[in-house]
Amino acid sequence: MKTTSKILATILAIVLLISMLPMVSNAATLTINNNTPSSGSTTYEVYQILSGTAETGYTLTEKAAEYFSTNVSVNEETGVLDSADKVLEYLTDLASDSEGVTYSPATKDAFATDYKNKVEADQTTATSPLTVDNGYYLIYDENGDPRSQNMLVVVDGDKTINVKAIGITVEKDAPNGDSYYVGESVEYTITTEVPNMTGYNSYTFTITDTPTNLDITEGTVKVSIDGEEITLPAEEITVANNVLTVELGNYLFTNRDTLTVGDKIVVTYEAVVTSDAIDSSTATNSAKITYSNDPNTTGTGTTEPSTETVYTYSVTLNKKSTLGKDLTGAAFVLKSGNKFVKVGVDGAITLVDAQNDATTFTGGTFTISGLKEGTYTLVETTTPTGYEANEGMEFTFTIANDERHILSEESDYLEVVTGSGLDGFEMNVINTKDTILPSTGGIGTTIFTVVGIAVMAGAVIALVVINKRNNK
């Protein structure tokens, strides 16, 4: 009996001792820092794939076991992903964007989208922190961009993760118009926003602008944030091989405590339309941003480029008679408003005050290139022999729907051959023959007068003669 009592006392002591030990919990707190530039709503879908830890070992959840056995294509050597170890290796490769992944789905984004569509979420929440069990998780941001938001996360105790930045956008614009002369300077703007840099130890934010048929004017680049111009070191604003690069990452990260997420960043600069724009009638440039998109690594993302196009115009003029005969011996100048068009040796267009300083276009067919949208008057300074000079030859270049160029006829002497397109327009300049009837005050009038007087004199003489005969 004493022995039994001692045994019971020992057991009771052990039970009491165990009850005094701290309880070991499998639960963990998962905190998600959302680093999107805007403060829009976020809905997270949480999927537990493996339970356990690396120390205790992992076990496939029931939902995950069913998914991986039927939805992941693997090679013959690996076989079906039917164990936690195989699934863990696959997920680890996806999470690190390993190039060695030969399974399908072969990317984290493709896997996340497929898993989300086929498996029911364990939690759906818009709040953080979350209470979860230790394990391996897929966290899907229902409102985010899957390319940057899907997270494969190992939870082994309390954990904080920083969501990759999404929503970085760039907009390119030529605010002063869509059409320019060759040689004219165009003002451009690049607009983006201050990103959220929470959780980062450094930040990359590089704006690159690549022009075609444009020469960037160095020294014209300005950067402002929330309407205030900022100064960057010279080496952070460069133009190399006619490509503009603005390195903003260091400035943004250094001043992150005084900047407001979402404030407008505006880069302005000027570029000159070159004669290379004549062939296509266009000049374009394309801006993009390379930015840090993962606070847990040095990874970067790149925005979709934003492209801005401006236009020039070319017109070919053919000198024709009313019967369609090709004419030569004509000369013209072109007016824009009260000024005259002058074409430089490099194709650049300038406007001059005096007609004598303007470019004279001669021949039966000639082309005027590098013009911009607007109304022009063709002035005929030399007329083909035997033809009347034309006046009031006015035509207009316009843009329809920001894409289509239309040539509008504004003169009875101009016949449109090609009136729309991007590669140039064509018109016939019609001249009429000099009239065969004599004009008032000319030599023809004198002849008619002399002949008339002679006829009248003859009639008078004949009348006198007849009267004399009758009186005899």
C-alpha positions in Angstrom: 0.0 0.0 0.0 2.8 2.3 0.9 4.5 1.4 -2.4 1.3 2.2 -4.3 0.9 5.5 -2.5 4.5 6.5 -3.4 3.9 5.7 -7.1 0.7 7.8 -7.1 2.5 10.6 -5.4 5.3 10.4 -7.9 2.8 10.5 -10.8 1.0 13.4 -9.3 4.2 15.3 -8.8 5.1 14.7 -12.5 1.7 15.9 -13.6 2.0 19.0 -11.5 5.5 19.6 -12.8 4.2 19.3 -16.4 1.3 21.6 -15.8 3.7 24.2 -14.5 5.8 24.1 -17.7 5.0 26.7 -20.4 2.6 25.5 -23.1 4.2 25.1 -26.4 2.0 26.4 -29.2 2.1 25.8 -32.9 0.4 29.1 -33.6 2.4 32.1 -35.1 1.7 35.7 -35.9 2.2 36.7 -39.5 2.4 40.4 -40.2 2.2 41.7 -43.8 3.6 45.1 -44.7 1.9 46.2 -47.9 4.4 48.3 -50.0 2.1 49.3 -52.8 2.4 53.0 -53.9 -1.3 53.6 -53.4 -3.4 52.9 -50.3 -6.1 51.0 -52.1 -7.8 48.1 -50.4 -6.1 44.7 -50.3 -7.6 41.2 -49.8 -5.3 38.4 -49.0 -6.1 34.8 -49.6 -4.0 32.5 -47.4 -3.3 28.8 -48.4 -1.4 26.5 -46.1 0.5 23.9 -48.3 2.8 22.3 -45.7 2.4 22.1 -41.9 5.3 21.8 -39.5 8.8 23.3 -39.5 12.1 22.4 -41.0 13.1 21.1 -37.5 10.1 18.9 -36.8 9.5 18.0 -40.5 6.8 19.0 -42.9 3.5 17.3 -43.8 1.4 17.9 -46.8 -2.0 19.3 -46.0 -5.0 17.4 -47.4 -5.9 20.0 -49.9 -2.3 20.4 -51.1 -1.8 16.6 -51.4 -4.8 16.4 -53.7 -3.6 19.4 -55.8 0.0 18.3 -56.3 -0.8 14.7 -57.2 -3.0 15.8 -60.1 -2.0 19.3 -61.2 1.7 19.5 -61.4 3.5 17.9 -64.4 7.0 16.6 -63.5 9.7 14.6 -65.2 9.9 10.8 -65.2 12.7 10.8 -62.7 10.9 12.8 -60.1 7.5 11.3 -60.6 4.4 12.6 -58.9 4.8 15.2 -56.2 3.4 13.0 -53.5 5.6 13.8 -50.5 6.3 16.9 -48.5 10.0 16.8 -49.4 9.3 16.8 -53.2 6.7 19.6 -52.8 9.1 21.6 -50.6 11.9 21.4 -53.3 9.5 22.4 -56.0 8.2 25.4 -54.0 11.8 26.5 -53.0 12.8 26.6 -56.7 9.7 28.6 -57.5 10.3 31.1 -54.7 13.9 31.7 -55.8 12.9 32.0 -59.5 15.3 29.1 -60.2 16.1 28.6 -63.8 16.3 24.8 -63.1 12.5 24.4 -62.7 11.4 21.9 -65.3 7.9 21.3 -63.8 4.7 22.8 -65.0 3.6 25.3 -63.7 7.2 26.5 -64.0 6.9 30.0 -62.5 5.6 31.3 -59.2 3.0 33.4 -60.8 1.6 30.6 -62.9 1.6 28.2 -59.9 -0.1 30.8 -57.7 -2.9 31.5 -60.2 -3.5 27.9 -60.8 -3.5 26.9 -57.1 -5.8 29.8 -56.3 -8.3 28.7 -59.0 -8.4 25.1 -57.9 -8.0 25.1 -54.1 -10.2 26.8 -51.4 -8.4 29.3 -49.3 -7.8 28.7 -45.6 -8.3 32.3 -44.8 -9.4 35.4 -46.6 -8.7 38.7 -44.9 -8.0 42.3 -45.4 -6.2 42.8 -42.1 -2.8 42.1 -40.7 -1.4 40.5 -38.6 -2.8 37.0 -39.1 -2.8 34.1 -36.8 -1.6 31.0 -38.6 0.1 27.6 -37.8 3.7 27.0 -38.6 4.2 25.8 -42.1 4.7 26.8 -45.8 2.1 29.1 -47.3 1.0 30.7 -50.5 -0.4 34.2 -49.9 -2.3 35.6 -52.9 -3.2 39.3 -53.1 -6.7 39.3 -54.8 -6.4 43.0 -55.7 -2.7 43.0 -56.7 -0.6 42.2 -59.7 0.2 38.5 -59.5 3.6 39.1 -61.1 4.8 41.0 -58.0 2.3 40.1 -55.2 2.2 36.4 -54.9 4.2 35.2 -51.9 5.5 31.8 -50.9 6.3 32.1 -47.2 7.8 29.8 -44.6 6.3 30.5 -41.2 8.4 29.2 -38.2 7.3 31.4 -35.3 6.2 35.0 -35.5 7.1 36.5 -38.9 6.9 39.8 -40.8 7.0 39.9 -44.6 7.2 42.9 -46.9 5.0 42.7 -50.0 6.8 43.4 -53.3 6.0 46.9 -54.6 3.4 47.0 -57.4 1.6 49.8 -59.2 4.7 51.7 -60.4 3.5 53.5 -63.5 5.0 55.9 -66.0 3.3 58.3 -68.4 5.0 60.1 -71.3 3.5 63.3 -72.9 4.3 66.2 -75.2 2.0 68.7 -73.6 2.4 71.5 -76.2 1.0 69.6 -79.1 1.3 66.6 -81.4 2.9 68.1 -84.4 6.2 70.0 -85.0 8.5 71.3 -87.7 11.7 69.4 -88.4 14.3 71.3 -86.3 11.7 72.5 -83.8 12.2 71.8 -80.1 9.6 69.6 -78.3 9.0 69.8 -74.5 8.4 66.4 -73.0 7.2 65.3 -69.6 7.6 62.0 -67.8 5.2 61.5 -64.9 5.3 58.9 -62.1 4.8 58.7 -58.3 6.8 58.4 -55.1 6.8 54.7 -54.2 6.4 53.1 -50.8 9.9 52.1 -49.6 8.9 50.5 -46.3 11.1 47.5 -45.5 13.8 48.3 -47.9 17.5 48.8 -47.1 18.1 50.6 -50.4 16.0 51.5 -53.4 16.4 51.4 -57.2 14.3 53.9 -59.2 15.8 54.5 -62.6 13.9 56.4 -65.4 15.1 55.7 -68.9 13.9 57.5 -72.0 14.9 56.4 -75.5 14.0 58.7 -78.5 13.7 58.0 -82.2 14.2 60.8 -84.7 14.8 63.2 -81.8 18.0 64.8 -80.3 17.8 65.3 -76.6 19.0 68.8 -75.6 21.4 68.4 -72.7 21.0 70.8 -69.8 17.2 71.0 -70.2 16.4 68.1 -67.8 14.5 69.1 -64.7 13.0 66.9 -61.9 10.3 67.9 -59.5 8.4 66.1 -56.7 5.0 67.4 -55.6 5.6 70.6 -57.6 9.0 71.4 -56.1 12.1 71.2 -58.3 14.9 69.1 -56.8 18.6 69.0 -57.5 20.3 65.7 -58.4 24.1 65.1 -58.7 25.3 65.5 -62.3 26.1 61.8 -62.6 22.5 60.8 -61.8 21.2 62.7 -64.9 23.0 61.5 -68.0 22.5 61.5 -71.8 24.5 58.7 -73.4 24.0 57.7 -77.1 21.0 60.0 -77.0 19.3 58.0 -74.2 18.2 59.9 -71.1 18.8 58.2 -67.7 17.6 59.7 -64.4 18.7 57.8 -61.3 16.2 58.8 -58.6 16.6 55.8 -56.2 19.3 57.4 -53.9 17.4 60.6 -53.6 14.0 58.9 -52.9 15.5 56.5 -50.3 17.6 59.2 -48.5 14.5 61.5 -48.3 11.9 58.8 -47.7 10.9 60.2 -44.3 10.0 63.6 -45.7 8.3 62.3 -48.9 4.7 61.3 -49.3 3.9 58.1 -51.0 1.9 58.9 -54.2 3.3 62.4 -54.7 3.8 63.2 -58.4 7.4 62.9 -59.8 7.7 64.9 -63.0 10.8 64.9 -65.3 10.8 67.5 -68.1 13.3 68.0 -70.9 13.5 69.2 -74.5 14.4 67.4 -77.7 14.7 68.6 -81.3 12.9 66.8 -84.2 15.6 65.6 -86.7 15.4 65.3 -90.4 15.2 61.5 -89.9 11.6 62.1 -89.0 10.8 63.0 -92.6 10.7 59.4 -94.0 8.1 58.2 -91.5 6.6 61.6 -90.6 7.0 60.6 -87.0 9.3 61.1 -84.0 8.8 58.9 -80.9 10.3 58.3 -77.5 9.6 55.6 -75.0 10.0 56.0 -71.2 10.2 53.2 -68.6 11.2 52.8 -65.0 13.3 50.1 -63.4 12.4 49.9 -59.6 13.0 47.7 -56.6 10.1 45.3 -56.2 11.2 43.0 -53.4 12.3 44.3 -50.0 13.5 40.8 -49.1 16.0 40.7 -52.0 17.7 43.0 -54.5 15.2 42.1 -57.2 13.8 44.8 -59.6 10.9 45.1 -61.9 10.4 47.2 -65.0 7.2 49.1 -66.0 5.6 48.8 -69.4 7.1 51.5 -71.6 5.0 54.6 -72.2 5.5 55.9 -75.8 4.7 59.4 -77.1 4.6 60.2 -80.9 4.7 63.5 -82.6 4.2 64.1 -86.3 5.6 66.1 -89.2 4.1 66.4 -92.7 5.4 66.1 -96.3 3.5 67.1 -99.4 4.4 66.5 -103.0 3.1 69.0 -105.6 2.7 68.3 -109.3 2.2 71.2 -111.7 -0.6 70.3 -114.2 -2.7 71.9 -116.8 -6.5 71.6 -116.7 -6.2 68.6 -119.2 -3.7 66.9 -116.9 -0.6 67.8 -118.9 2.7 68.0 -116.9 3.9 71.6 -116.7 7.4 73.0 -116.0 8.8 76.4 -115.5 6.8 77.2 -112.3 8.3 78.5 -109.0 6.6 78.8 -105.6 7.1 79.9 -102.0 5.1 78.7 -99.1 3.5 80.9 -96.5 2.4 80.1 -92.9 0.2 83.0 -91.7 2.2 86.2 -92.5 5.6 84.4 -92.6 7.4 82.4 -95.3 8.9 78.9 -95.0 12.6 78.4 -95.3 14.2 75.0 -95.4 17.7 74.7 -94.1 20.4 72.4 -95.4 19.7 69.9 -92.6 16.0 69.9 -93.4 15.1 72.2 -90.5 12.2 74.5 -91.0 12.2 78.1 -90.0 9.8 81.0 -90.6 11.1 84.2 -92.1 9.5 87.6 -92.6 10.6 88.4 -96.2 9.6 86.5 -99.3 13.1 86.9 -100.7 14.6 85.0 -97.7 12.2 82.1 -98.2 13.0 78.8 -100.0 11.8 78.8 -103.7 10.5 75.5 -105.0 10.8 75.0 -108.7 10.1 72.4 -111.4 7.1 70.4 -112.5 7.1 68.2 -109.3 8.6 69.1 -105.9 8.2 68.0 -102.3 8.1 70.1 -99.2 8.9 68.2 -96.0 9.2 68.7 -92.3 6.1 70.8 -91.9 3.7 70.7 -88.9 0.0 70.8 -88.5 -1.6 74.1 -89.7 -2.8 76.0 -92.7 -0.5 77.0 -95.5 -0.7 79.2 -98.7 1.2 78.3 -101.8 2.3 81.4 -103.6 3.2 81.1 -107.3 6.1 83.4 -108.1 6.8 82.2 -111.7 4.1 80.9 -114.0 4.6 78.6 -116.9 4.5 80.4 -120.3 1.1 80.6 -121.7 -0.7 80.0 -118.5 -2.4 82.2 -116.0 -1.0 82.7 -112.5 -2.9 81.1 -109.6 -3.9 82.8 -106.4 -5.4 81.7 -103.1 -3.9 78.2 -103.0 -4.5 77.3 -99.4 -4.4 73.9 -97.8 -4.5 72.5 -94.2 -2.8 69.7 -92.4 -4.8 68.2 -89.6 -4.7 65.2 -87.2 -7.8 63.0 -86.7 -8.0 60.7 -83.7 -4.4 61.4 -82.8 -3.3 58.9 -85.5 -4.6 59.8 -88.9 -3.2 62.7 -90.9 -5.7 64.4 -93.2 -5.0 67.0 -95.9 -7.9 69.3 -96.4 -8.3 71.1 -99.8 -9.0 74.8 -99.5 -8.4 76.0 -103.1 -10.0 75.6 -106.6 -6.5 75.3 -108.0 -5.5 72.3 -105.8 -6.5 68.8 -106.6 -5.9 66.2 -103.8 -4.3 63.0 -105.0 -3.4 61.5 -101.6 -5.2 63.1 -98.7 -4.6 60.8 -95.7 -1.9 58.6 -94.3 1.4 58.9 -92.4 4.0 58.9 -95.2 3.1 62.1 -97.1 0.5 63.7 -99.2 0.2 64.6 -102.9 -1.7 67.4 -104.7 -1.9 68.6 -108.3 -1.5 72.4 -108.8 -3.8 73.2 -111.8 -3.0 76.1 -114.2 -5.3 77.3 -116.9 -4.3 78.6 -120.4 -4.3 82.3 -121.1 -7.6 83.3 -122.7 -7.6 83.4 -126.5 -10.0 86.4 -126.5 -8.2 89.8 -126.2 -8.5 91.5 -122.9 -9.8 95.1 -122.4 -7.2 97.8 -123.4 -5.0 95.4 -125.3 -3.9 95.5 -128.9 -7.0 93.4 -129.9 -9.2 96.4 -129.0 -7.2 98.7 -131.2 -7.6 96.4 -134.2 -11.3 96.1 -133.7 -11.6 99.9 -133.4 -9.6 100.5 -136.6 -11.6 97.9 -138.5 -14.8 99.3 -137.2 -14.0 102.9 -138.2 -12.9 101.7 -141.7 -16.2 99.8 -142.2 -18.2 102.8 -141.0 -16.3 105.1 -143.3 -16.9 102.8 -146.3 -20.6 102.7 -145.5 -20.7 106.5 -145.4 -18.9 106.8 -148.7 -21.1 104.2 -150.3 -24.2 106.1 -149.0 -23.0 109.4 -150.5 -22.3 107.8 -153.8 -25.7 106.3 -154.0 -27.4 109.6 -153.1 -25.5 111.4 -155.8 -26.6 108.9 -158.4 -30.2 109.2 -157.3 -30.2 113.0 -157.7 -29.0 113.0 -161.3 
